[in-house]
Amino acid sequence: MPLSEDEQRILTEIEDHLYESDPALAREVSQTTIYTHAFRNLKWATFGFLCGVVLMVALLSVSFVFAFVGFLLMLASVLWFERNARKLGSAGLEQMTANMRGGGLRDVMGGAGAKMRDRFNRPEDQPGE
């Protein structure tokens, strides 16, 4: 059922207010889809699995109980990976691979390098050290 003109006007006002009050949030919400969110979670699950492997191998000589914690981290990461892989599905995988071909791997991976550069860049007008 389409929105009435009054409802569309109210929705437009809400969107404009969001863009004025918090443009970073508005940009993040407009760019994030369920596919990009699931793909980001896949990256974190992979990182958690690798941390679990390192933890398990490093602590196996110290204590079996501590190594088991690493195994549990690996198990939780695999389950989280599987859940997000199902969310991503074949349609999301096709969209992500099309984005990789069109925009490059840097855009798909989130531009972490650019975010770090932006975070640590100082404005030109401040005296440098």
Secondary structure, 3 states (H helix, E strand, C coil): CCCCHHHHHHHHHHHHHHHHHCHHHHHHHHHCCHHHHHHHHHHHHHHHHHHHHHHHHHHCCCCHHHHHHHHHHHHHHHHHHHHHHHHHHHHHHHHHHHHHHHHCHHHHCCCHHHHHHHHHCCCCCCCCC
